[in-house]
């Protein structure tokens, strides 16, 4: 009745993920091209020649010559269907054992909770926590080990807490742009649209690889400011070439002439304020020209055409020293939300935050009236108990002692 394949064709897999009710970009077979430091397999379970469950699995060989299998935000399966889950799990275990993998790790795309980040919004959709208990129990009954509910952002491979801006109401009907704006706090609402337009701010969207240098330049400010290392330029090249038409770089730009004209209308040219602003603008214009890029972000549109579609906001950067008072990043993210609506996305995922909801990322992302989606976290399917104990228990303790 059931048949398992470890080599599902790209064409067949693409048809499946387009029609799956909630396909994360990390389960698109193209994601393997982005994560090119891993090997990969595309596997699936058939019932009478119909593909009914599938997964992109990234594989890596350890120094011991054994492999780790990891399915990011996978599997693509109905976790409520215990029979299908059981059969798929049995086949994955057989294949992993054959390939000398000691572990299959997954972090499914369902949550234990979802709620308004601001606590003020009542009319919110619930799409990720439906039947959570049943899904979790079915995994546990199939010998998956749940790795806990830690709140730290870096506790797991994928952050457990994500902030997603719903672009739909509680019935999953798309919001109008007017309603989307109306949901923002008055302070933030007043710094979007005409506020920026009148000051010379405008936005551009690009999929052209020639614009990566500008994107990468602005990203470096974020790295320095937060003392972190993000990705190298080649990584973003791979995203744009892999997700042609779906990966978009957004740029917020400022016309300095227009901004100076706006200031002139608000302040006398003899005033100290106008003189200071003009001097600053002249200095920047001499260095960078009249049109400057203040901030940027990279997003990827969802692959699935059915069910719940989630647009991913992946990376962002801005020059913190240029016209901070204009709050241009606020306008850029709002333009991205509008773009999500234009492309029939149900959510824009602004990405991970610390589970205590007290970090700077939470503060900024909360401006857009998002929901907190607390994902269920990681599950381990143990193939070799000895090596699993070594990697899960012993090596972390050794590393801690060394630190």
N, C-alpha and C positions, 0 to 999 in steps of 0.2 A: 504493500500500500504506500509506504513512505520510501523516498530515495534521497540520499545525501550526496551532495557534490562539493568538492573543495576547489572547483574551478568553474564557477558560474561565469558565463560570458559577460563582457561589459554591456553589450546591447540588452541582454535579458535583465541584468541587474539594474540598468538604468530605467527600464520600463517599470520594474518593481518599485524602486525608490521614488519615482515620480508619482506613483499611485498609493504609496504608504501614507498613513494618516499623520505621521510626524517624523520626518526624516531630518536629523541634524546634519550639518555639512560634514561632520567628522565621520559619517557613515556613507558619504558619497565615495565611490571608488576612486575618484580623482584626488581625494585627500591623501592617498598613499603617495602621490607624486609630490605633494608638499612636504610630507614627512619622509623624505627620501633617505634618511639615515636608518629606516626600518625596512625590513622585507614585509611582504603582505600576502594575504590570500583573500579571495572573495568566495564565500561559501554559502550554501543554501540547502533548504529542505523542500522536497517536492512531494505533492500528493497527486497521483495520477497525472504526472507531467506538468502540474501547475506549481509554480514557486510560491510557497506559503510562509516562509521565514528565511531571513538572509542576514549576513553580517560581513562587514569589512573587518578583518582581523590583522592588526600589525604584529609582526613577529621580530624578535631580536634574540641573537645567540649570545649567551653570557660567556665569561671567561672560562667557565667549567665545561663549555661545549654543549650546554643544554639551553633550551629556548623558553622565552616568555611569550605568551599570546596575550594581546590586549586589544579589546574591541571598544574604541572610544565612543561613549554614549550609545553603545550597542547593547543588545542585539535589536534587529528590526523584526520583532515578533510580538504576537499577542500574549503578553505575560499572564493574562487571565485564563488562557487555554492550557490547562495543566498537561494534557496529553501531548500537544505539539511541543511545548517547552521541554517535557521529559525526553521526547524522541530526539529533538535537536541537541539537547545537552548530552545524551548518550553518544550521538554521532560525533559531536565536538570532542568529547573525551577520548574516543577511539582514535580520532585523527591526531589529536594533540600527543597522545602516547606514541603513536607511530612516528611522529615528527620529533620526538624526544623533547617535548615541552613539559615543564614541571608545573605550570600554572596557566590558567585562563582567567584573565581579569576583565571585568566589565563594570561600567558605571551607567546604568540604564537612564533613559530619558523620561523618568517619571519622578514625582516629588512626594514628600510626606506632608508638605504644607505649602500654601501660597496665599499671600495676603497683601493688602495695600501697604506700601512702605511708609506712607504718611499717616496711616490709620484713619484718614478722612474720607477715603473713597469706599463706598459701599457697593456700588453697581459694577463689580469686577467679574471677569470670566474665570472659570475654574476648569482648566484643561489638562493639568499635569498631575494632580493629586487624586484623580478619580480612581476608585478601587485600589488605592495604594496598598491597603493591608493584604488584600487577596494576592496582588502581584508579588509582594515581598514574601508572603508565606509560601507561594508556589516555588520561588527561588530557593528558599531555605529547605523545602521538602525535596528539592532536587540536588541537595548537598552543596549548595553555594554557601560560602561563609561571608556574613555581612561584616564589613570592616569598621562599623561604628558610625557615630554622628558628630564627629569633631567639627568645631566651628571655624578653626583657623583657615584662612584662605588657601594656604599652601599645604594643608594636611594631606591632601589627595592629589592625584594627577590633574583632575578637573576641579575647580572650585565648587563646593556644594551649594553655596548661596549665590544666586544670580539675581540681578535686578533686570526685569523685563518690563518695558513700557507696552501695555496693551493698546492695540490700535482698533480694538473691537469692544463691544459692550458685553454684558453678562450673557447675552444670547448669541455671542459670536457674530454679531452684525457689525460691519465696518463703521467706524466713526466718521463724521464729516470733519474736514479740517477746522471748521469753526468750533465744533465740540471739543476736538483735541486741544485747541488753544484755550478754550474756556476752562478746561480742567486744571490748568496751571495756576499757581498762586499769582496774585495780582502783581507782585513785585517782579516776578520772572516774565509774566505776560507782557508787562510794559516795556521790556527790553528786547522784544522780538518783533520782526516785521518792519513797520515804518520807522521804528526807533533806529534800527541799523541802516536801513535803506537811505534815510535822510542824511546819515553821517558818512555815506560812501562805502558801506560794506556790501559786498555781493559774494555769490557762491558759484563755484564751478565743480562739475563732476567729470571725472576722467577714468578711462580704463587703459590709457596709453602708457606703455612702459617708459616712455621718455620723461614722464612726470614723476617717476619714482625718486629721482634725486631730490626734488623739492619736498616730497613726502618724507623721505629719509632724513633730510636736514632738520625738519621740524620735529620729527620723532626724537632726534638726539637731545632736544631740550628736555623732553620728558625723562629720558634716561639720566641726564645729569641732575635734574631736579629731585628725582626719587631715588637716585643712586642705585639704579638697576641696569641690567643688560637685557635688551629685548632681542630682536632677531637681526641677522645681517641683511644686507641689501638683496642678496640672492634669494633669500626666503620670500621676500615680497615680489620679486620677479617671478618666482614659481607660482605664487598665488594668482597673480594677474594673468599669466600665460595659461595656467591650469583652469581657472574659472573665467574664461573669456566671456564677456557680456554680463557676468553676474558679480564679479569683484569690482568694486567702485572706490576710487579715491575721491574724497570730498575736500575741497579747499575753500576756506573763507579768506577773502581778499579785501583790501582797503584801498580805495582811491584817495590818495593824500590831498589832491587838489580839491576834491569834493568835500573832504572832511574840513579842510581849512576854510572853505566857503561857508560851511555850516557854523563853524566857530565865529567867523566874522559877523554872521547875522545875530549871534547871541551875545557877543561882547564887543566893546569898542576897540578899535585897532590900537588906540593909545594905552589900553589897559595892560597891566603886567601879565595877566593871564593869557591874553592873546599873544603878546610878544614871546612868552615862554613856549607856548604851543607852536607858534610859527618857527621858532628856532629849532625845536625838536623835529618838526616835520621837514624843515629844510635839510637838516643833518641826515635824516633817514633817506630822504629823496636823493641826496647826493651819493649815498652809498648803495642804495638798492633800486632807485628809480621811483616813479610816481605810484605804481601799483605794487603793493607789497602783500605777501601771503602771511597771514597771522597764525592760522591754525589749520589742522588737517585731521582726517580720520579715514580709516579703511573699513568698508562693510562688504559682506557677501550676501546676496539674495538667496533664499532657500531653493533647494532642488525640487522638492515635492510640489505637485500641482493640486493635490487633494488634501483634505484634512486641515490640520493646523500648520501654518507656515510661519517660520521664525527667521527673521533677518538678523544676522550676527554683526554686531559692532565690535571689531576686533582690536584695533590699535588706533591711538590718537596722539597728537603732539601739538604743542603751541609754543610760541615765543612769549614767555611771561613778562618780558620787559617792554613790549610794544603795546601801548594803549590798553592797559589792563582794565581801566575804568569803563571801557566800552563793552566788556563782558561778551566778546565775540564768540568764544567757544559755546556759550549758551545758544546763540543763534544758529551755529553750525549743527549742533545736535538736533535742534528742532527742525532744521531743513532735512536732516536725515530721517526723522520721524515722518515728515510729509512724504518723502520719497518712498518710505515703507508703505504708507497708505496708497500711494499712486500705483504700487506694484502688488497690491492685494496681500500684504503680509499681516498676519494676525498679531504679531509681536515684533518689537525690536529689542533684542537681547543686548543690554549694555554691558553684560559680562559680570565677572565675579566680584564679590565684596566679602569682607570679613563677617562672619556669622554673628558677631556682637553688634554689628551695625553702628560702629562708632569710629570708623576710619574716614579719611578724607575722600576716598572714592564714593562712599555711601552719601556723604554730604552733597557732592556734586550731582551724582546720579539721581538723588531724591528730588531734585528740582523739576524733574519731568514726570512726576506723579506715577512712578513705576510700581510694579508688584515685586515683592520678594518671593522668589521661587526656591524653596529649600529642597534640593534634590536628595534622593534616597542614599546616594553615595556608592561606594565600591562594593562589589561582591567578588570573592575568589573561588574559583573551581579548582580544587587541588588535584593534580595528576600524579605527582610524586611527593609523598609526605616528607621524605628525608630532605630533599632539596628545598621544599617549601619551608620547612622549619629552619633550615640554614639561612635562607634569604629573609624570612619574615621575622624571625626571633633573634638569631645569633648575630648576623652581620650588623643590624642596627645598633645592638648593644656595643659591639666592637668599635663602631664609628663614634658612638657617644663617649666611650672611654678615651679614644684618641683626641676628641675635641676638648 
